Amino acid sequence: MANYFDNIKNVPEHVVAESSRLTATGAGHIYDLEMIEDTDNGTIVAVGEHVEGQVFKAEAYAAGKKPYLVLTPPLAYNGRRGQSDEKYFYNAKGDIARAYELYVGDIYTISKNAFDGEPAVGKFVDATHAVSEDAGANYAGQIIEEVTYTNSVSYRVRVIKI
């Protein structure tokens, strides 16, 4: 798992994600996926070919494939609170990340910087989190709540179409 926790100067902020209400945490599939590129938590991917043991390659999500939400627990080893913020965590190419199978009705939370466009309650998103006024033909989620934290804003997304 990669992070910038030990070299905090002038680093990009990454997406922060939460598993608000995911079926996979109790009854679905959770995969170990080898990342094919640097990937933020909250990214939707598909499961590719078997690598070894219980590890599969991640692949870009495409319509008709089963969507999985990348959500690896962020770990910081340096003990410095200000430099261990989740916004500096990402899954590097080659890392093994955790990915949760998504189902209609699941709810996950992602930080504002995950969206392409201006997120707002009632709007819809596709698998890349591009914001739109309608649900579209393929994977779709609907923004159901804005969540304000001390230093950030996130949005809860309910999966409405797979």
Salt bridges, closest charged atoms under 4 A:
ASP6 OD1 - ARG80 NH2 3.30
GLU13 OE2 - LYS87 NZ 3.34
GLU34 OE2 - LYS57 NZ 2.88
ASP40 OD1 - HIS14 ND1 2.53
GLU59 OE2 - LYS65 NZ 2.16
GLU101 OE1 - HIS29 ND1 2.50
GLU101 OE2 - LYS66 NZ 3.70
GLU118 OE2 - LYS112 NZ 3.18
GLU133 OE2 - LYS123 NZ 3.49
GLU145 OE1 - ARG156 NH1 2.73
